[in-house]
Amino acid sequence: MNPKEQAKELSRQGYSIREIAEKIETSKSTVARWLQESAPIQPISAQPDPSIELELKRMQLNHELELRKLAQQEREQEYRRRDMERQYAMKQESEEVVDVELRKILLPIYKWASNQLELIKEYSGEGIPCTEDSLTDMSCRLEMFHETLSDYVHIRKLDEWDDVLNTLKSLNSKVGRWIIQLMKAEDAAREEFEYQNRRNARNEVHGLNLKDEYTSRKKKKKKHEEEEEEEEFVFQAEIECHWGNSRSDLKYLVERVR
């Protein structure tokens, strides 16, 4: 019996590959190859294996679930993209509205500050003649500028315009000091006016003749009363308003709100 047949026989008798290799004095790989060659071919079953079918169905379900997850993720990404585009468009529209509204508020400030700088040039840097009415109008304008801008930036939370508000407040304080100065001048002029009236009245009384004292005094008194009704105190003085260091504030306003 050749070694190959001997190996097959020993295998049928229940010997292991290692034991067969030792008995016939050959390698285990050779014994394994001989036994494999002699092994009968197993017929393929016509019936599918149930475990394989279950595994295939499980794999198919997992695949469908993954596809559904991917489709859901794509939809969510599309929703987020559209939402971001919508928010961006709304922000752009809001910024445009804010810009237009803010321009309407800043334009009068720009015109006023520019006009003051032109007046400074016109008077060669000297004081600008101002009446009480012009100073009162200027103060009202600055107060209105400050109030309108303050309300708007507070609602819109535009803190970057606080410097302009502070500048307007500073300029209005200076105008307020000019008004006080002019009011003091007006009070002094009024006192002088009343003093002159009293003095003129005394001089008229002392210049009366004694025999016509009663008649003349009565006529003078009536005339004086008529003159008092006609003559009123009118103050039309002007003061020279020097912006001085505040000129830089005017230039800043022009550049900032341009």
C-alpha positions as CSV (number, residue, x, y, z in Angstrom):
1,M,0.0,0.0,0.0
2,N,1.5,3.3,-1.0
3,P,1.7,6.2,1.6
4,K,-1.3,8.1,0.1
5,E,-3.6,5.1,0.4
6,Q,-2.2,4.3,3.8
7,A,-2.9,7.8,5.0
8,K,-6.5,7.5,3.8
9,E,-6.9,4.2,5.6
10,L,-5.6,5.6,8.8
11,S,-7.9,8.6,8.5
12,R,-10.9,6.3,8.2
13,Q,-9.7,4.5,11.3
14,G,-9.8,7.8,13.2
15,Y,-6.2,8.8,13.4
16,S,-5.5,12.6,13.3
17,I,-3.3,14.2,10.7
18,R,-0.4,14.5,13.1
19,E,-0.6,10.9,14.0
20,I,-0.8,9.8,10.4
21,A,2.2,12.0,9.5
22,E,4.3,10.3,12.2
23,K,3.3,6.8,11.2
24,I,4.0,7.1,7.5
25,E,6.9,9.5,8.2
26,T,5.8,12.5,6.0
27,S,4.7,16.1,6.6
28,K,1.4,17.1,8.0
29,S,0.7,19.4,5.0
30,T,1.1,16.5,2.6
31,V,-1.2,14.3,4.7
32,A,-3.8,17.1,4.8
33,R,-3.6,17.6,1.0
34,W,-4.0,13.8,0.4
35,L,-7.0,13.7,2.6
36,Q,-8.6,16.7,1.1
37,E,-8.2,15.3,-2.4
38,S,-10.0,12.2,-1.3
39,A,-12.8,14.0,0.5
40,P,-16.3,13.6,-1.3
41,I,-17.8,16.7,-2.9
42,Q,-20.8,17.9,-0.9
43,P,-23.9,18.4,-3.2
44,I,-25.3,22.0,-3.2
45,S,-28.6,22.0,-1.5
46,A,-31.5,23.3,-3.6
47,Q,-33.2,24.8,-0.6
48,P,-31.8,28.2,0.6
49,D,-30.5,28.4,4.1
50,P,-33.1,30.2,6.3
51,S,-30.3,31.9,8.4
52,I,-28.8,33.3,5.2
53,E,-32.2,34.7,4.1
54,L,-32.7,36.3,7.5
55,E,-29.2,37.9,7.3
56,L,-29.9,39.2,3.8
57,K,-33.2,40.7,4.9
58,R,-31.5,42.3,8.0
59,M,-28.8,43.8,5.8
60,Q,-31.4,45.1,3.3
61,L,-33.4,46.7,6.1
62,N,-30.2,48.3,7.6
63,H,-29.4,49.6,4.1
64,E,-32.9,51.1,3.7
65,L,-32.6,52.7,7.1
66,E,-29.3,54.3,6.3
67,L,-30.7,55.6,3.0
68,R,-33.7,57.1,4.9
69,K,-31.3,58.7,7.5
70,L,-29.2,60.2,4.7
71,A,-32.3,61.6,3.0
72,Q,-33.5,63.1,6.3
73,Q,-30.1,64.7,6.9
74,E,-30.1,66.2,3.4
75,R,-33.6,67.6,4.0
76,E,-32.5,69.1,7.3
77,Q,-29.4,70.6,5.7
78,E,-31.6,72.1,3.0
79,Y,-34.0,73.5,5.6
80,R,-31.1,75.0,7.5
81,R,-29.6,76.5,4.4
82,R,-32.9,78.1,3.4
83,D,-33.4,79.4,6.9
84,M,-30.0,81.0,6.9
85,E,-30.6,82.6,3.5
86,R,-33.9,83.9,4.8
87,Q,-32.4,85.3,8.0
88,Y,-29.5,86.9,6.0
89,A,-32.0,88.5,3.6
90,M,-34.1,89.8,6.5
91,K,-30.9,91.2,8.1
92,Q,-29.9,92.9,4.9
93,E,-33.3,94.4,4.5
94,S,-33.3,95.5,8.1
95,E,-29.9,97.1,7.8
96,E,-31.0,98.9,4.6
97,V,-34.1,100.2,6.5
98,V,-31.9,101.3,9.4
99,D,-29.5,103.0,7.1
100,V,-32.3,105.0,5.4
101,E,-33.9,105.9,8.7
102,L,-30.6,106.9,10.2
103,R,-29.7,109.0,7.2
104,K,-32.9,111.0,7.7
105,I,-31.9,111.7,11.3
106,L,-28.3,112.6,10.6
107,L,-28.8,114.8,7.5
108,P,-30.1,117.8,9.5
109,I,-27.2,117.5,11.9
110,Y,-24.8,117.4,9.0
111,K,-26.3,120.5,7.4
112,W,-26.4,122.5,10.7
113,A,-22.7,121.6,11.6
114,S,-21.6,122.4,8.0
115,N,-23.4,125.8,8.2
116,Q,-21.7,126.7,11.4
117,L,-18.3,125.9,9.9
118,E,-19.1,128.1,6.9
119,L,-20.0,130.9,9.3
120,I,-16.7,130.5,11.0
121,K,-14.9,130.9,7.7
122,E,-17.1,133.9,6.8
123,Y,-16.1,135.7,9.9
124,S,-12.5,134.7,9.6
125,G,-12.5,132.6,12.8
126,E,-13.9,135.5,14.9
127,G,-17.0,135.4,16.9
128,I,-20.3,134.9,15.0
129,P,-22.9,137.6,15.8
130,C,-25.9,136.0,17.5
131,T,-29.2,137.3,18.8
132,E,-31.3,135.8,21.6
133,D,-33.7,134.4,19.0
134,S,-30.9,132.8,17.0
135,L,-29.3,131.2,20.1
136,T,-32.7,129.9,21.3
137,D,-33.3,128.4,17.9
138,M,-29.9,126.8,17.9
139,S,-30.4,125.3,21.3
140,C,-33.8,123.9,20.3
141,R,-32.2,122.4,17.2
142,L,-29.4,120.7,19.1
143,E,-31.8,119.4,21.8
144,M,-34.1,118.0,19.1
145,F,-31.1,116.4,17.3
146,H,-30.0,114.8,20.5
147,E,-33.5,113.6,21.5
148,T,-34.3,112.1,18.1
149,L,-31.0,110.3,17.6
150,S,-31.0,109.1,21.3
151,D,-34.4,107.5,20.9
152,Y,-33.5,105.8,17.7
153,V,-30.1,104.4,18.7
154,H,-31.7,103.2,22.0
155,I,-34.4,101.3,20.2
156,R,-32.0,99.9,17.6
157,K,-29.3,99.3,20.1
158,L,-26.7,101.3,18.0
159,D,-24.2,102.0,20.7
160,E,-21.6,103.2,18.2
161,W,-23.5,106.5,17.9
162,D,-23.0,107.4,21.6
163,D,-20.0,109.7,20.7
164,V,-22.2,111.8,18.4
165,L,-24.8,112.1,21.2
166,N,-22.1,113.3,23.6
167,T,-20.8,115.8,21.1
168,L,-24.3,117.2,20.5
169,K,-24.8,117.5,24.3
170,S,-21.4,119.3,24.7
171,L,-22.3,121.8,21.9
172,N,-25.7,122.5,23.4
173,S,-24.1,123.2,26.8
174,K,-21.9,125.9,25.1
175,V,-24.9,127.5,23.4
176,G,-26.7,127.5,26.8
177,R,-23.8,129.5,28.3
178,W,-24.1,132.0,25.5
179,I,-27.8,132.4,26.2
180,I,-27.1,133.0,29.9
181,Q,-24.5,135.6,28.9
182,L,-27.0,137.3,26.6
183,M,-29.7,137.2,29.3
184,K,-27.3,138.9,31.7
185,A,-26.7,141.6,29.1
186,E,-30.4,142.0,28.6
187,D,-31.0,142.4,32.4
188,A,-28.3,145.0,32.6
189,A,-29.8,146.9,29.6
190,R,-33.3,146.7,31.2
191,E,-32.0,148.1,34.4
192,E,-30.3,151.0,32.6
193,F,-33.5,151.7,30.6
194,E,-35.6,151.8,33.8
195,Y,-33.0,154.0,35.5
196,Q,-33.0,156.5,32.7
197,N,-36.8,156.6,32.7
198,R,-36.9,157.3,36.5
199,R,-34.2,160.0,36.0
200,N,-36.0,161.7,33.2
201,A,-39.2,161.7,35.3
202,R,-37.4,163.4,38.3
203,N,-35.9,166.0,36.0
204,E,-39.3,166.9,34.6
205,V,-40.8,167.3,38.1
206,H,-38.1,169.6,39.4
207,G,-38.3,171.8,36.2
208,L,-41.9,172.8,36.8
209,N,-42.9,176.5,37.6
210,L,-44.5,177.0,41.0
211,K,-47.6,178.8,39.8
212,D,-48.4,176.3,37.1
213,E,-47.3,173.5,39.3
214,Y,-50.6,171.7,39.7
215,T,-51.8,172.1,36.1
216,S,-48.4,171.3,34.6
217,R,-47.9,168.4,36.8
218,K,-51.2,167.0,35.8
219,K,-50.4,167.5,32.1
220,K,-46.9,166.1,32.5
221,K,-48.3,163.1,34.3
222,K,-50.8,162.4,31.6
223,K,-48.2,162.9,28.9
224,H,-45.7,160.7,30.8
225,E,-48.4,158.0,31.0
226,E,-49.0,158.2,27.3
227,E,-45.3,158.0,26.6
228,E,-45.0,155.0,28.9
229,E,-47.7,153.3,27.0
230,E,-46.0,153.9,23.7
231,E,-42.4,153.3,24.8
232,E,-41.5,149.8,25.7
233,F,-38.2,148.1,26.4
234,V,-36.8,146.4,23.3
235,F,-33.5,144.5,23.5
236,Q,-32.0,143.6,20.2
237,A,-28.4,143.3,21.2
238,E,-26.0,140.7,19.7
239,I,-23.1,138.9,21.2
240,E,-20.1,137.4,19.4
241,C,-20.2,133.6,19.8
242,H,-16.8,132.0,19.6
243,W,-16.9,128.2,19.1
244,G,-13.2,128.0,20.0
245,N,-12.2,124.5,21.0
246,S,-15.7,123.3,20.0
247,R,-14.8,123.9,16.3
248,S,-13.2,120.4,16.4
249,D,-16.5,119.0,17.6
250,L,-18.3,120.6,14.6
251,K,-15.7,119.1,12.2
252,Y,-16.1,115.8,13.9
253,L,-19.9,115.9,13.4
254,V,-19.5,116.7,9.7
255,E,-17.1,113.8,9.2
256,R,-19.0,111.3,11.4
257,V,-22.5,111.8,10.0
258,R,-21.5,112.4,6.4
